Amino acid sequence: MTAETSALSVRSTSAILQDMLGLRCIMGDLHVGKRLLLRLMRTRLNKQPPELIQNRFLSLNKRPPELIQNRFLSLNKRPPQPIQNRFLSLNKQPPQPIQNRFLSLNKQPPQPIQNRFLCQAPDSSSSRAHVKLWTRLLVSLLVGGGVLGAWWYVDLEKQQKFQRRRVEQLRKVALGQGTFSLLDHMGQRRTKQDFLGNWVLMYFGFTHCPDICPEELDKLSAVVSALDQDPSLPRVQPLFITVDPERDNVGALARYVKDFHPRLIGLTGTPEEVKQAAQDYRVYASPGPKDEDGDYIVDHTVLVYLVSPDGLFLDYYNRMKNKDQILDSIKNHIKSYVRL
């Protein structure tokens, strides 16, 4: 059998298989069509003439080496270039900024450090200027302190002279110069000497007073309570001396003083003792006419007296003075007080 007849037989067999494959695909039997396709491929491979198979292998053996060699050459020649360029870029470019940074760190910082050390270096002219400046400051402080001290001393001397002059004037005034001796609301005898060393607020009135005396005693009690709240100030002793000894006995005073400050002391005595105490402080007191019930009003001086720890009269406060004004005045007297 010749090559041509074998080729024709292979072609006829392939044609038959292709027709059967087409019918199976049209009928939808894909599984059988797949088997026919594989059979067709085997038939072509097994029944092809040897010359064609040899030619194909020869073409594969002859032509691929050039393509393969070209491909490998392209792989060996071209890829290294970008890889080498990348490594060169990594080896060349990064060291520059790193080197520049280290150079900047090595070159720049010494300048300010050197300048600082140069600034701290001793200079005879600058040290002399500093010494002169400190000397001037010290002299100015000493002079200023001396002036302030002299001014403070002169001012203190003036205040003491003024206080002594005022004490002498108060001594010349015939006010509170005598010594009283009265009974308190507990029935104990009290004299002026018992209150020496204490600040005293004194008020003259009577227990049957309808409005003025209670108002003044309320104000006096409020002032004393406010002074008690300041621990830096000494205690002030409130006193109430009656100008109506006929009705204000010990029992009446005891009931009356309960309505005011708890340290308020009421004083009474015989008409002569009460009259003498009122005259010592120039207190006017005059009983008015009696009504049908035997009640009467006593007309008297309405004043609150401030007495120093030395027993001297210092100041007085009438009805026009309110609590705050009296409080400020007493504080000023206490702060400026000079014991004799």
C-alpha distance (Angstrom), angle and dihedral (degrees) to the residues before:
residue distance angle dihedral
M1 . . .
T2 3.71 . .
A3 3.76 128.5 .
E4 3.75 91.8 -107.2
T5 3.81 94.0 55.0
S6 3.81 91.8 46.8
A7 3.75 90.6 50.3
L8 3.81 90.0 50.4
S9 3.78 91.4 50.7
V10 3.80 91.0 49.9
R11 3.76 90.4 49.4
S12 3.84 92.6 49.0
T13 3.79 90.9 49.7
S14 3.80 90.7 47.6
A15 3.75 91.1 49.4
I16 3.79 91.6 51.6
L17 3.81 91.3 49.0
Q18 3.79 91.6 47.6
D19 3.80 91.1 51.8
M20 3.78 91.5 49.3
L21 3.82 89.8 46.8
G22 3.80 90.8 51.8
L23 3.84 91.5 49.9
R24 3.80 91.7 49.6
C25 3.80 91.4 49.6
I26 3.83 90.0 48.9
M27 3.79 91.3 48.8
G28 3.79 90.4 47.9
D29 3.80 98.6 -117.8
L30 3.80 97.1 137.2
H31 3.77 95.2 164.6
V32 3.82 93.4 59.9
G33 3.81 89.4 40.8
K34 3.77 90.0 57.3
R35 3.83 91.1 53.3
L36 3.80 90.8 49.1
L37 3.78 90.9 51.3
L38 3.79 92.3 52.6
R39 3.80 90.4 47.3
L40 3.79 91.0 50.6
M41 3.80 91.4 52.8
R42 3.79 92.3 49.8
T43 3.80 91.1 48.5
R44 3.80 91.5 53.3
L45 3.75 92.5 48.8
N46 3.80 96.6 45.0
K47 3.79 100.4 41.2
Q48 3.81 100.5 41.2
P49 3.82 114.4 116.3
P50 3.80 115.3 -98.1
E51 3.78 91.8 -121.8
L52 3.79 91.9 61.9
I53 3.77 91.6 46.2
Q54 3.79 90.8 47.8
N55 3.78 92.0 47.8
R56 3.78 90.4 52.2
F57 3.79 93.1 49.9
L58 3.77 89.9 45.7
S59 3.76 90.5 51.9
L60 3.78 88.6 49.3
N61 3.81 91.5 48.2
K62 3.77 95.7 45.7
R63 3.75 106.9 37.6
P64 3.81 104.7 37.2
P65 3.82 97.0 62.6
E66 3.77 92.1 65.8
L67 3.78 92.7 47.9
I68 3.77 91.6 42.2
Q69 3.78 90.8 47.4
N70 3.79 91.4 48.1
R71 3.73 90.6 48.7
F72 3.78 93.6 49.5
L73 3.76 90.4 45.0
S74 3.76 90.0 52.6
L75 3.76 89.5 49.2
N76 3.80 91.8 47.5
K77 3.75 96.8 43.9
R78 3.75 108.1 34.0
P79 3.80 106.0 39.3
P80 3.81 96.4 54.3
Q81 3.78 90.1 60.9
P82 3.82 97.8 66.9
I83 3.82 91.0 36.8
Q84 3.80 90.5 51.0
N85 3.77 90.9 44.9
R86 3.78 91.0 52.1
F87 3.79 92.9 50.3
L88 3.75 90.3 45.0
S89 3.79 89.8 51.1
L90 3.78 89.6 49.0
N91 3.80 91.9 46.9
K92 3.77 96.7 43.9
Q93 3.76 108.1 32.5
P94 3.87 105.2 45.4
P95 3.81 96.6 52.2
Q96 3.79 90.7 61.2
P97 3.84 98.1 64.8
I98 3.81 90.9 37.4
Q99 3.78 91.1 50.9
N100 3.78 90.5 44.9
R101 3.77 91.0 52.0
F102 3.77 93.4 50.6
L103 3.76 90.1 45.5
S104 3.81 89.9 50.4
L105 3.79 90.1 49.0
N106 3.78 91.3 47.8
K107 3.75 96.2 45.2
Q108 3.80 107.9 33.9
P109 3.84 106.1 46.3
P110 3.80 96.8 55.5
Q111 3.79 90.0 64.1
P112 3.83 98.3 65.1
I113 3.81 90.3 37.3
Q114 3.75 89.8 51.9
N115 3.78 90.1 46.5
R116 3.79 90.7 51.9
F117 3.76 92.6 50.9
L118 3.76 89.2 46.4
C119 3.80 89.4 51.4
Q120 3.79 90.1 50.0
A121 3.73 93.1 47.9
P122 3.78 111.6 111.6
D123 3.74 115.4 -99.7
S124 3.74 119.4 -171.1
S125 3.81 95.1 -148.2
S126 3.83 95.0 48.1
S127 3.83 92.3 45.6
R128 3.78 90.0 51.8
A129 3.79 90.2 50.0
H130 3.83 90.5 51.4
V131 3.79 91.5 49.2
K132 3.77 91.3 50.6
L133 3.81 91.4 48.3
W134 3.81 93.0 50.7
T135 3.78 90.6 46.1
R136 3.79 91.2 53.4
L137 3.79 91.6 48.1
L138 3.79 92.7 50.4
V139 3.78 92.2 47.8
S140 3.80 90.9 48.7
L141 3.80 91.7 49.9
L142 3.78 92.3 48.5
V143 3.78 93.0 48.4
G144 3.79 92.5 45.5
G145 3.80 92.2 47.7
G146 3.77 90.8 49.2
V147 3.79 91.9 50.9
L148 3.79 92.2 48.5
G149 3.80 92.0 47.2
A150 3.80 91.8 49.8
W151 3.79 91.2 48.2
W152 3.82 91.5 49.4
Y153 3.81 91.5 48.8
V154 3.81 92.8 49.1
D155 3.80 91.2 47.6
L156 3.81 91.5 49.5
E157 3.78 90.5 50.0
K158 3.79 90.5 51.0
Q159 3.81 92.0 51.1
Q160 3.79 92.3 48.7
K161 3.80 91.8 48.6
F162 3.79 90.3 49.1
Q163 3.80 91.0 49.5
R164 3.80 92.8 49.5
R165 3.80 91.1 47.7
R166 3.81 90.7 50.9
V167 3.80 91.8 48.9
E168 3.79 89.9 52.0
Q169 3.78 90.2 50.5
L170 3.80 91.6 49.5
R171 3.76 90.6 50.4
K172 3.77 90.4 54.3
V173 3.78 90.9 51.3
A174 3.81 110.4 90.0
L175 3.81 92.6 -132.0
G176 3.78 122.9 120.5
Q177 3.77 92.2 -11.4
G178 3.78 95.2 128.5
T179 3.77 129.8 76.4
F180 3.79 118.7 -117.1
S181 3.79 126.3 -155.1
L182 3.83 115.1 -162.1
L183 3.80 142.0 150.0
D184 3.78 119.7 -104.6
H185 3.82 124.4 -139.3
M186 3.81 88.8 -91.0
G187 3.83 92.1 56.9
Q188 3.84 95.9 -107.2
R189 3.78 122.7 134.6
R190 3.81 113.2 -112.4
T191 3.80 128.7 -173.4
K192 3.75 134.4 -174.4
Q193 3.79 91.0 -101.2
D194 3.81 89.5 63.0
F195 3.80 90.0 67.9
L196 3.80 98.8 44.3
G197 3.80 111.0 122.1
N198 3.82 91.7 33.8
W199 3.76 133.0 91.3
V200 3.80 109.3 -117.2
L201 3.80 133.7 -160.3
M202 3.79 108.4 -162.8
Y203 3.81 130.4 -168.7
F204 3.82 130.7 -178.5
G205 3.80 118.1 -148.7
F206 3.81 145.1 109.5
T207 3.78 136.3 -103.2
H208 3.81 96.5 -120.7
C209 3.79 92.7 58.2
P210 3.82 107.0 127.3
D211 3.81 102.8 -148.4
I212 3.83 119.2 -22.8
C213 3.80 98.9 63.3
P214 3.83 95.4 47.1
E215 3.81 90.5 48.5
E216 3.79 93.2 50.3
L217 3.80 92.9 45.6
D218 3.81 90.0 50.0
K219 3.79 89.7 52.7
L220 3.81 91.4 46.5
S221 3.82 91.0 50.2
A222 3.81 91.6 49.7
V223 3.81 91.1 51.9
V224 3.81 92.5 49.7
S225 3.83 91.5 47.8
A226 3.80 90.8 51.4
L227 3.81 90.7 50.3
D228 3.81 90.7 49.8
Q229 3.80 90.5 58.6
D230 3.82 91.4 63.0
P231 3.83 107.4 77.1
S232 3.80 91.9 -166.3
L233 3.82 91.8 64.9
P234 3.81 125.9 75.1
R235 3.79 119.8 -115.1
V236 3.78 118.3 -90.5
Q237 3.80 117.6 -143.6
P238 3.84 115.6 -140.2
L239 3.84 117.7 -146.5
F240 3.80 131.0 -170.0
I241 3.85 115.7 -163.7
T242 3.77 116.5 -171.6
V243 3.81 123.1 -133.3
D244 3.82 90.9 -165.9
P245 3.84 105.7 65.6
E246 3.83 93.0 162.3
R247 3.81 92.9 69.3
D248 3.82 102.2 18.1
N249 3.78 103.2 74.6
V250 3.81 125.9 157.5
G251 3.81 94.0 -82.0
A252 3.81 93.9 48.4
L253 3.81 91.4 50.1
A254 3.82 91.6 48.2
R255 3.81 90.7 55.5
Y256 3.80 93.0 43.6
V257 3.83 101.5 49.7
K258 3.83 91.8 53.9
D259 3.82 89.4 77.9
F260 3.81 93.9 62.0
H261 3.79 139.2 42.2
P262 3.84 113.0 -18.5
R263 3.82 91.6 -128.4
L264 3.80 94.3 49.8
I265 3.83 111.1 125.7
G266 3.82 120.1 -154.7
L267 3.82 118.4 -150.5
T268 3.81 129.3 -162.8
G269 3.79 138.9 152.8
T270 3.74 142.5 149.4
P271 3.81 118.2 -29.8
E272 3.83 89.7 -104.5
E273 3.84 93.4 50.7
V274 3.79 92.3 47.4
K275 3.82 91.8 46.2
Q276 3.84 91.2 51.3
A277 3.81 92.6 50.8
A278 3.82 91.2 48.8
Q279 3.80 92.1 49.8
D280 3.80 91.6 51.8
Y281 3.82 88.4 62.5
R282 3.80 95.2 34.4
V283 3.77 93.5 -115.3
Y284 3.79 115.3 166.7
A285 3.84 115.3 -142.4
S286 3.81 127.8 170.7
P287 3.85 126.6 165.5
G288 3.80 115.4 -132.0
P289 3.78 128.9 -137.9
K290 3.81 118.2 -65.7
D291 3.77 122.2 -115.5
E292 3.83 128.1 -140.5
D293 3.83 90.7 -77.5
G294 3.79 92.4 50.7
D295 3.83 91.9 -109.2
Y296 3.79 121.1 138.1
I297 3.79 142.4 173.4
V298 3.80 123.4 -121.6
D299 3.77 114.6 -140.7
H300 3.82 108.4 -146.6
T301 3.79 144.9 153.2
V302 3.79 112.4 -78.4
L303 3.80 105.8 -146.2
V304 3.81 138.6 127.8
Y305 3.81 112.9 -141.9
L306 3.79 126.7 -151.4
V307 3.80 113.6 -149.2
S308 3.82 122.6 -169.2
P309 3.83 124.4 -133.6
D310 3.82 86.6 -99.6
G311 3.81 90.1 62.9
L312 3.81 93.0 -109.4
F313 3.76 124.7 135.3
L314 3.84 109.7 -114.0
D315 3.79 108.7 169.1
Y316 3.80 145.0 -15.8
Y317 3.82 134.8 -145.1
N318 3.80 125.5 -151.7
R319 3.80 129.5 -160.8
M320 3.82 91.7 -81.7
K321 3.80 92.2 66.5
N322 3.78 114.4 88.7
K323 3.78 128.2 -151.6
D324 3.83 96.8 -91.9
Q325 3.80 93.7 49.0
I326 3.79 92.2 50.5
L327 3.81 90.8 45.8
D328 3.81 93.5 52.4
S329 3.80 91.8 46.6
I330 3.81 93.3 51.5
K331 3.81 91.7 48.1
N332 3.79 91.3 52.0
H333 3.80 91.2 49.6
I334 3.79 91.5 49.7
K335 3.80 93.2 49.2
S336 3.82 94.2 47.5
Y337 3.78 95.2 41.4
V338 3.82 117.7 126.1
R339 3.76 116.6 -168.2
L340 3.79 114.1 -127.4
